[in-house]
Amino acid sequence: MKLLTALWAFSLLPFGCFAQTTDSLSIDVVYAQATENRDFAFIINGDFLPDLAVQTIVPSGIKSLHVAKNDTVVDGRTYKGTLWITLKDEYSPTFVSLTELKQKYTSLKPGPTVFMIDNRLISGGYDQLMVDEKYILKIEVNRLTDADGREDVNVVKLLTRSEENIKQSKEFRIRGNASIIAPIGNYADDFRSIDGQLERR
């Protein structure tokens, strides 16, 4: 539980915003701040990753983690700190970038694309931001239209295999014109097998 809490807290570090309450109405207006986010280097079992969506790592698959807040230079890029993560032997994630995931599972043509992971908007860097492909439960694709009805922006929403998402997926029935894609192969079986092995340890 401590590892999960620490990892969750770390995932919140890069993001900032401020809220403003109007005088006439009790409505909070939140402006997301454009910050130099994701400034930490990731070392997973000794291997360097330039960027990682930590919420796509199986929490029970983490053996240990350590955060060092000191400047580190890798390939000419300066990181404000390093996160070392050691995984359990039974857990072997498949890391792919968001761009690679889109190319592999969708038929979207090149164009403006926005990614979301579990309802969190991801700000740029899609070629380098890695996710564990095996921990993706569902990919939802939408096309936003402008005032004239022209399709303009792709919105690719990833749902992880969190307990909450799995529970909701069994209860929820998709309606509307969104395209739903479940990663193919035996990833679902692999995940259940991994999770079961970890629970038995």
C-alpha atoms as an extended CHARMM CRD file, in Angstrom:
* protein
*
       201  EXT
         1         1  MET       CA              0.0000000000        0.0000000000        0.0000000000  PROA      1               0.0000000000
         2         2  LYS       CA              2.8840000000        2.3780000000        0.8130000000  PROA      2               0.0000000000
         3         3  LEU       CA              4.4300000000        1.7630000000       -2.6150000000  PROA      3               0.0000000000
         4         4  LEU       CA              1.1040000000        2.4040000000       -4.3460000000  PROA      4               0.0000000000
         5         5  THR       CA              0.5400000000        5.6220000000       -2.3860000000  PROA      5               0.0000000000
         6         6  ALA       CA              4.0450000000        6.8760000000       -3.1310000000  PROA      6               0.0000000000
         7         7  LEU       CA              3.7350000000        6.1050000000       -6.8280000000  PROA      7               0.0000000000
         8         8  TRP       CA              0.3400000000        7.7980000000       -7.0150000000  PROA      8               0.0000000000
         9         9  ALA       CA              1.7100000000       10.8810000000       -5.2630000000  PROA      9               0.0000000000
        10        10  PHE       CA              4.6910000000       10.9910000000       -7.6120000000  PROA      10              0.0000000000
        11        11  SER       CA              2.3890000000       10.8910000000      -10.6360000000  PROA      11              0.0000000000
        12        12  LEU       CA              0.7670000000       14.1090000000       -9.4150000000  PROA      12              0.0000000000
        13        13  LEU       CA              4.0220000000       16.0840000000       -9.1960000000  PROA      13              0.0000000000
        14        14  PRO       CA              4.2710000000       17.3810000000      -12.7750000000  PROA      14              0.0000000000
        15        15  PHE       CA              0.8580000000       18.9540000000      -12.9060000000  PROA      15              0.0000000000
        16        16  GLY       CA             -0.3420000000       22.2790000000      -11.5600000000  PROA      16              0.0000000000
        17        17  CYS       CA             -3.4360000000       24.4440000000      -11.6890000000  PROA      17              0.0000000000
        18        18  PHE       CA             -5.2010000000       27.1930000000       -9.8170000000  PROA      18              0.0000000000
        19        19  ALA       CA             -8.8840000000       27.7790000000       -9.1150000000  PROA      19              0.0000000000
        20        20  GLN       CA            -10.8240000000       30.9940000000       -9.2330000000  PROA      20              0.0000000000
        21        21  THR       CA            -14.2740000000       31.4850000000       -7.7160000000  PROA      21              0.0000000000
        22        22  THR       CA            -16.4350000000       34.1840000000       -9.2930000000  PROA      22              0.0000000000
        23        23  ASP       CA            -18.2790000000       36.6500000000       -7.0710000000  PROA      23              0.0000000000
        24        24  SER       CA            -21.6670000000       36.1530000000       -8.7060000000  PROA      24              0.0000000000
        25        25  LEU       CA            -21.7570000000       32.3700000000       -8.7740000000  PROA      25              0.0000000000
        26        26  SER       CA            -20.2560000000       29.6350000000       -6.6460000000  PROA      26              0.0000000000
        27        27  ILE       CA            -18.5130000000       28.0410000000       -9.5980000000  PROA      27              0.0000000000
        28        28  ASP       CA            -14.8190000000       27.1990000000       -9.4650000000  PROA      28              0.0000000000
        29        29  VAL       CA            -12.9350000000       28.0310000000      -12.6380000000  PROA      29              0.0000000000
        30        30  VAL       CA             -9.7360000000       26.0170000000      -12.9270000000  PROA      30              0.0000000000
        31        31  TYR       CA             -6.9200000000       27.0320000000      -15.2550000000  PROA      31              0.0000000000
        32        32  ALA       CA             -4.4120000000       24.2840000000      -15.9600000000  PROA      32              0.0000000000
        33        33  GLN       CA             -0.8790000000       25.6060000000      -15.8270000000  PROA      33              0.0000000000
        34        34  ALA       CA              1.6020000000       24.9210000000      -18.6200000000  PROA      34              0.0000000000
        35        35  THR       CA              4.5620000000       23.6480000000      -16.6310000000  PROA      35              0.0000000000
        36        36  GLU       CA              7.8000000000       21.9020000000      -17.4820000000  PROA      36              0.0000000000
        37        37  ASN       CA              6.2640000000       18.6140000000      -16.5150000000  PROA      37              0.0000000000
        38        38  ARG       CA              7.6450000000       15.0970000000      -16.5300000000  PROA      38              0.0000000000
        39        39  ASP       CA             11.1490000000       16.2550000000      -15.6240000000  PROA      39              0.0000000000
        40        40  PHE       CA             12.1030000000       12.9920000000      -13.9090000000  PROA      40              0.0000000000
        41        41  ALA       CA             14.1740000000       10.2380000000      -15.4880000000  PROA      41              0.0000000000
        42        42  PHE       CA             12.9660000000        6.6800000000      -14.9520000000  PROA      42              0.0000000000
        43        43  ILE       CA             15.1750000000        3.6470000000      -14.3230000000  PROA      43              0.0000000000
        44        44  ILE       CA             13.1480000000        0.4350000000      -14.5360000000  PROA      44              0.0000000000
        45        45  ASN       CA             15.1110000000       -2.6590000000      -13.4830000000  PROA      45              0.0000000000
        46        46  GLY       CA             18.2750000000       -0.8170000000      -14.5150000000  PROA      46              0.0000000000
        47        47  ASP       CA             16.9560000000        0.3000000000      -17.9260000000  PROA      47              0.0000000000
        48        48  PHE       CA             16.4880000000        3.9880000000      -18.6950000000  PROA      48              0.0000000000
        49        49  LEU       CA             13.1450000000        5.3020000000      -19.9430000000  PROA      49              0.0000000000
        50        50  PRO       CA             12.9350000000        8.9520000000      -21.0440000000  PROA      50              0.0000000000
        51        51  ASP       CA              9.3400000000        9.2820000000      -19.8720000000  PROA      51              0.0000000000
        52        52  LEU       CA              6.7730000000        7.0200000000      -18.2410000000  PROA      52              0.0000000000
        53        53  ALA       CA              3.0760000000        7.1410000000      -17.3770000000  PROA      53              0.0000000000
        54        54  VAL       CA              3.4440000000        5.5880000000      -13.9350000000  PROA      54              0.0000000000
        55        55  GLN       CA             -0.3080000000        5.0200000000      -13.6350000000  PROA      55              0.0000000000
        56        56  THR       CA             -0.0040000000        2.2900000000      -16.2830000000  PROA      56              0.0000000000
        57        57  ILE       CA              2.3050000000        0.1550000000      -14.1390000000  PROA      57              0.0000000000
        58        58  VAL       CA              0.6960000000       -2.7500000000      -12.2660000000  PROA      58              0.0000000000
        59        59  PRO       CA              0.9030000000       -1.5300000000       -8.6360000000  PROA      59              0.0000000000
        60        60  SER       CA              1.2550000000       -5.0250000000       -7.1810000000  PROA      60              0.0000000000
        61        61  GLY       CA              4.1530000000       -5.6920000000       -9.5580000000  PROA      61              0.0000000000
        62        62  ILE       CA              6.4330000000       -3.1200000000       -7.9310000000  PROA      62              0.0000000000
        63        63  LYS       CA              9.0630000000       -4.5130000000       -5.5830000000  PROA      63              0.0000000000
        64        64  SER       CA             10.6320000000       -1.1970000000       -4.5600000000  PROA      64              0.0000000000
        65        65  LEU       CA             11.0380000000        2.3980000000       -5.6420000000  PROA      65              0.0000000000
        66        66  HSD       CA             13.4020000000        5.2250000000       -4.7820000000  PROA      66              0.0000000000
        67        67  VAL       CA             13.2530000000        8.9020000000       -5.6880000000  PROA      67              0.0000000000
        68        68  ALA       CA             16.3960000000       11.0450000000       -5.9420000000  PROA      68              0.0000000000
        69        69  LYS       CA             15.8550000000       14.7780000000       -6.4260000000  PROA      69              0.0000000000
        70        70  ASN       CA             19.0970000000       15.7970000000       -8.0240000000  PROA      70              0.0000000000
        71        71  ASP       CA             19.9000000000       17.0720000000      -11.5110000000  PROA      71              0.0000000000
        72        72  THR       CA             20.7320000000       14.2770000000      -13.9480000000  PROA      72              0.0000000000
        73        73  VAL       CA             21.8090000000       14.7310000000      -17.5760000000  PROA      73              0.0000000000
        74        74  VAL       CA             20.9670000000       11.9650000000      -20.0800000000  PROA      74              0.0000000000
        75        75  ASP       CA             21.4920000000       12.3880000000      -23.8380000000  PROA      75              0.0000000000
        76        76  GLY       CA             21.8000000000       16.1300000000      -23.4260000000  PROA      76              0.0000000000
        77        77  ARG       CA             18.5500000000       16.4910000000      -21.4800000000  PROA      77              0.0000000000
        78        78  THR       CA             18.5800000000       17.6500000000      -17.8670000000  PROA      78              0.0000000000
        79        79  TYR       CA             16.1980000000       15.9140000000      -15.4830000000  PROA      79              0.0000000000
        80        80  LYS       CA             15.3570000000       17.3380000000      -12.0690000000  PROA      80              0.0000000000
        81        81  GLY       CA             15.4480000000       13.9160000000      -10.4910000000  PROA      81              0.0000000000
        82        82  THR       CA             15.4380000000       10.1780000000      -11.0140000000  PROA      82              0.0000000000
        83        83  LEU       CA             12.9170000000        7.5240000000      -10.0590000000  PROA      83              0.0000000000
        84        84  TRP       CA             14.3320000000        4.0270000000       -9.6710000000  PROA      84              0.0000000000
        85        85  ILE       CA             11.7080000000        1.2660000000       -9.8600000000  PROA      85              0.0000000000
        86        86  THR       CA             12.4540000000       -2.4020000000       -9.2670000000  PROA      86              0.0000000000
        87        87  LEU       CA              9.7920000000       -4.8100000000      -10.4770000000  PROA      87              0.0000000000
        88        88  LYS       CA              8.9700000000       -8.2430000000       -9.1510000000  PROA      88              0.0000000000
        89        89  ASP       CA             10.2640000000      -11.1680000000      -11.2030000000  PROA      89              0.0000000000
        90        90  GLU       CA              6.7490000000      -12.2530000000      -12.2180000000  PROA      90              0.0000000000
        91        91  TYR       CA              5.9160000000       -8.8740000000      -13.7260000000  PROA      91              0.0000000000
        92        92  SER       CA              7.3010000000       -8.1510000000      -17.1870000000  PROA      92              0.0000000000
        93        93  PRO       CA              5.6160000000       -5.0850000000      -18.7170000000  PROA      93              0.0000000000
        94        94  THR       CA              5.6380000000       -4.2560000000      -22.4110000000  PROA      94              0.0000000000
        95        95  PHE       CA              6.5220000000       -0.5900000000      -22.7670000000  PROA      95              0.0000000000
        96        96  VAL       CA              5.3810000000        1.2830000000      -25.8760000000  PROA      96              0.0000000000
        97        97  SER       CA              4.9970000000        4.9820000000      -26.5660000000  PROA      97              0.0000000000
        98        98  LEU       CA              1.5760000000        6.5690000000      -26.9260000000  PROA      98              0.0000000000
        99        99  THR       CA              2.3350000000        7.2220000000      -30.5890000000  PROA      99              0.0000000000
       100       100  GLU       CA              3.2240000000        3.5510000000      -31.1510000000  PROA      100             0.0000000000
       101       101  LEU       CA              0.0750000000        2.4720000000      -29.3180000000  PROA      101             0.0000000000
       102       102  LYS       CA             -2.0630000000        4.6650000000      -31.5730000000  PROA      102             0.0000000000
       103       103  GLN       CA             -0.3920000000        3.3230000000      -34.7110000000  PROA      103             0.0000000000
       104       104  LYS       CA             -0.7500000000       -0.2920000000      -33.5810000000  PROA      104             0.0000000000
       105       105  TYR       CA             -4.3750000000       -0.3140000000      -32.4810000000  PROA      105             0.0000000000
       106       106  THR       CA             -6.1680000000        2.4500000000      -34.3550000000  PROA      106             0.0000000000
       107       107  SER       CA             -6.7110000000        3.4170000000      -37.9800000000  PROA      107             0.0000000000
       108       108  LEU       CA             -6.3120000000        7.1290000000      -37.2860000000  PROA      108             0.0000000000
       109       109  LYS       CA             -4.5180000000        9.1200000000      -39.9330000000  PROA      109             0.0000000000
       110       110  PRO       CA             -1.7560000000       11.5690000000      -39.0100000000  PROA      110             0.0000000000
       111       111  GLY       CA             -3.2050000000       14.7110000000      -37.5070000000  PROA      111             0.0000000000
       112       112  PRO       CA             -3.7890000000       16.5640000000      -34.2490000000  PROA      112             0.0000000000
       113       113  THR       CA             -4.2550000000       14.0470000000      -31.4510000000  PROA      113             0.0000000000
       114       114  VAL       CA             -4.8630000000       14.4360000000      -27.7340000000  PROA      114             0.0000000000
       115       115  PHE       CA             -4.3580000000       11.5550000000      -25.2960000000  PROA      115             0.0000000000
       116       116  MET       CA             -6.0500000000       10.9260000000      -21.9850000000  PROA      116             0.0000000000
       117       117  ILE       CA             -5.1960000000        8.2430000000      -19.4310000000  PROA      117             0.0000000000
       118       118  ASP       CA             -7.9720000000        7.4580000000      -16.9270000000  PROA      118             0.0000000000
       119       119  ASN       CA             -9.5740000000       10.8640000000      -17.5600000000  PROA      119             0.0000000000
       120       120  ARG       CA             -6.2950000000       12.7380000000      -17.1090000000  PROA      120             0.0000000000
       121       121  LEU       CA             -5.2280000000       14.8690000000      -20.0500000000  PROA      121             0.0000000000
       122       122  ILE       CA             -1.6690000000       14.1640000000      -21.2050000000  PROA      122             0.0000000000
       123       123  SER       CA              0.3150000000       17.1810000000      -22.3550000000  PROA      123             0.0000000000
       124       124  GLY       CA              2.4840000000       16.4200000000      -25.3890000000  PROA      124             0.0000000000
       125       125  GLY       CA              5.5990000000       14.2700000000      -25.6430000000  PROA      125             0.0000000000
       126       126  TYR       CA              3.6290000000       11.3380000000      -27.0720000000  PROA      126             0.0000000000
       127       127  ASP       CA              6.6110000000        9.8970000000      -28.9370000000  PROA      127             0.0000000000
       128       128  GLN       CA              8.5530000000        9.4100000000      -25.7020000000  PROA      128             0.0000000000
       129       129  LEU       CA              5.8870000000        8.8520000000      -23.0610000000  PROA      129             0.0000000000
       130       130  MET       CA              5.8340000000        5.1050000000      -22.3570000000  PROA      130             0.0000000000
       131       131  VAL       CA              2.9270000000        3.0240000000      -21.0960000000  PROA      131             0.0000000000
       132       132  ASP       CA              2.6770000000       -0.6300000000      -20.1580000000  PROA      132             0.0000000000
       133       133  GLU       CA              0.6950000000       -2.0710000000      -23.0430000000  PROA      133             0.0000000000
       134       134  LYS       CA             -0.4280000000       -5.0420000000      -20.9410000000  PROA      134             0.0000000000
       135       135  TYR       CA             -2.0600000000       -2.7600000000      -18.3820000000  PROA      135             0.0000000000
       136       136  ILE       CA             -4.3270000000       -1.0430000000      -20.9230000000  PROA      136             0.0000000000
       137       137  LEU       CA             -7.9020000000       -2.2740000000      -20.6270000000  PROA      137             0.0000000000
       138       138  LYS       CA             -9.5340000000       -0.2430000000      -23.3750000000  PROA      138             0.0000000000
       139       139  ILE       CA             -8.8150000000        2.4180000000      -25.9750000000  PROA      139             0.0000000000
       140       140  GLU       CA            -11.6250000000        4.8310000000      -26.8100000000  PROA      140             0.0000000000
       141       141  VAL       CA            -11.3030000000        6.9760000000      -29.9340000000  PROA      141             0.0000000000
       142       142  ASN       CA            -13.3440000000       10.0960000000      -30.6000000000  PROA      142             0.0000000000
       143       143  ARG       CA            -13.2190000000       12.8120000000      -33.2340000000  PROA      143             0.0000000000
       144       144  LEU       CA            -13.9690000000       16.3640000000      -32.1260000000  PROA      144             0.0000000000
       145       145  THR       CA            -15.6850000000       18.6690000000      -34.5800000000  PROA      145             0.0000000000
       146       146  ASP       CA            -15.5030000000       22.4390000000      -34.9530000000  PROA      146             0.0000000000
       147       147  ALA       CA            -18.4250000000       24.8880000000      -35.2060000000  PROA      147             0.0000000000
       148       148  ASP       CA            -18.8680000000       24.0540000000      -38.8990000000  PROA      148             0.0000000000
       149       149  GLY       CA            -19.0820000000       20.3350000000      -38.2390000000  PROA      149             0.0000000000
       150       150  ARG       CA            -15.6340000000       19.5350000000      -39.5960000000  PROA      150             0.0000000000
       151       151  GLU       CA            -13.6910000000       16.8370000000      -37.7680000000  PROA      151             0.0000000000
       152       152  ASP       CA            -10.6160000000       18.4790000000      -36.3380000000  PROA      152             0.0000000000
       153       153  VAL       CA             -8.9220000000       16.6850000000      -33.4230000000  PROA      153             0.0000000000
       154       154  ASN       CA             -8.4980000000       13.0290000000      -32.4600000000  PROA      154             0.0000000000
       155       155  VAL       CA             -9.0910000000       12.2170000000      -28.7940000000  PROA      155             0.0000000000
       156       156  VAL       CA             -7.5870000000        8.8900000000      -27.7100000000  PROA      156             0.0000000000
       157       157  LYS       CA             -8.6360000000        7.8590000000      -24.2190000000  PROA      157             0.0000000000
       158       158  LEU       CA             -6.8600000000        4.9870000000      -22.4890000000  PROA      158             0.0000000000
       159       159  LEU       CA             -8.4080000000        3.0940000000      -19.6060000000  PROA      159             0.0000000000
       160       160  THR       CA             -6.0410000000        1.1360000000      -17.3930000000  PROA      160             0.0000000000
       161       161  ARG       CA             -6.7780000000       -2.2070000000      -15.7630000000  PROA      161             0.0000000000
       162       162  SER       CA             -7.4110000000       -0.6580000000      -12.3720000000  PROA      162             0.0000000000
       163       163  GLU       CA             -9.9490000000       -2.4190000000      -10.1730000000  PROA      163             0.0000000000
       164       164  GLU       CA            -12.3730000000        0.4880000000      -10.5910000000  PROA      164             0.0000000000
       165       165  ASN       CA            -12.1220000000        0.5020000000      -14.3910000000  PROA      165             0.0000000000
       166       166  ILE       CA            -12.5560000000       -3.2630000000      -14.6320000000  PROA      166             0.0000000000
       167       167  LYS       CA            -15.6430000000       -3.0910000000      -12.4150000000  PROA      167             0.0000000000
       168       168  GLN       CA            -17.1480000000       -0.2420000000      -14.4150000000  PROA      168             0.0000000000
       169       169  SER       CA            -16.4310000000       -1.9440000000      -17.7330000000  PROA      169             0.0000000000
       170       170  LYS       CA            -18.5890000000       -4.8740000000      -16.6490000000  PROA      170             0.0000000000
       171       171  GLU       CA            -21.4780000000       -2.5880000000      -15.7770000000  PROA      171             0.0000000000
       172       172  PHE       CA            -21.2250000000        0.1210000000      -18.4360000000  PROA      172             0.0000000000
       173       173  ARG       CA            -22.5820000000       -0.1650000000      -21.9570000000  PROA      173             0.0000000000
       174       174  ILE       CA            -20.9730000000        2.1420000000      -24.4990000000  PROA      174             0.0000000000
       175       175  ARG       CA            -23.3640000000        4.3630000000      -26.4830000000  PROA      175             0.0000000000
       176       176  GLY       CA            -22.7550000000        7.0360000000      -29.1050000000  PROA      176             0.0000000000
       177       177  ASN       CA            -20.2550000000        7.2370000000      -31.9490000000  PROA      177             0.0000000000
       178       178  ALA       CA            -17.0610000000        6.5310000000      -30.0490000000  PROA      178             0.0000000000
       179       179  SER       CA            -14.8830000000        3.7240000000      -31.3390000000  PROA      179             0.0000000000
       180       180  ILE       CA            -13.8290000000        1.2170000000      -28.6800000000  PROA      180             0.0000000000
       181       181  ILE       CA            -10.7050000000       -0.8640000000      -29.1170000000  PROA      181             0.0000000000
       182       182  ALA       CA             -9.5170000000       -3.5600000000      -26.7380000000  PROA      182             0.0000000000
       183       183  PRO       CA             -5.8170000000       -4.4330000000      -27.1410000000  PROA      183             0.0000000000
       184       184  ILE       CA             -5.6140000000       -7.7480000000      -28.9360000000  PROA      184             0.0000000000
       185       185  GLY       CA             -3.6070000000      -10.8570000000      -28.1380000000  PROA      185             0.0000000000
       186       186  ASN       CA             -3.5370000000      -12.6080000000      -24.7870000000  PROA      186             0.0000000000
       187       187  TYR       CA             -2.8660000000       -9.5170000000      -22.6940000000  PROA      187             0.0000000000
       188       188  ALA       CA             -5.9750000000      -10.0490000000      -20.5900000000  PROA      188             0.0000000000
       189       189  ASP       CA             -4.9040000000      -13.6130000000      -19.8110000000  PROA      189             0.0000000000
       190       190  ASP       CA             -1.3390000000      -12.4730000000      -19.1600000000  PROA      190             0.0000000000
       191       191  PHE       CA             -2.5330000000       -9.8360000000      -16.7240000000  PROA      191             0.0000000000
       192       192  ARG       CA             -4.7160000000      -12.2480000000      -14.7690000000  PROA      192             0.0000000000
       193       193  SER       CA             -1.8520000000      -14.7200000000      -14.6470000000  PROA      193             0.0000000000
       194       194  ILE       CA              0.6320000000      -12.0890000000      -13.4810000000  PROA      194             0.0000000000
       195       195  ASP       CA             -1.7460000000      -10.7060000000      -10.8860000000  PROA      195             0.0000000000
       196       196  GLY       CA             -2.4910000000      -14.1790000000       -9.5770000000  PROA      196             0.0000000000
       197       197  GLN       CA              1.1850000000      -15.0270000000       -9.2680000000  PROA      197             0.0000000000
       198       198  LEU       CA              1.9250000000      -11.8050000000       -7.4390000000  PROA      198             0.0000000000
       199       199  GLU       CA             -0.9140000000      -12.3800000000       -5.0070000000  PROA      199             0.0000000000
       200       200  ARG       CA              0.4260000000      -15.8480000000       -4.1780000000  PROA      200             0.0000000000
       201       201  ARG       CA              3.8970000000      -14.4860000000       -3.2950000000  PROA      201             0.0000000000
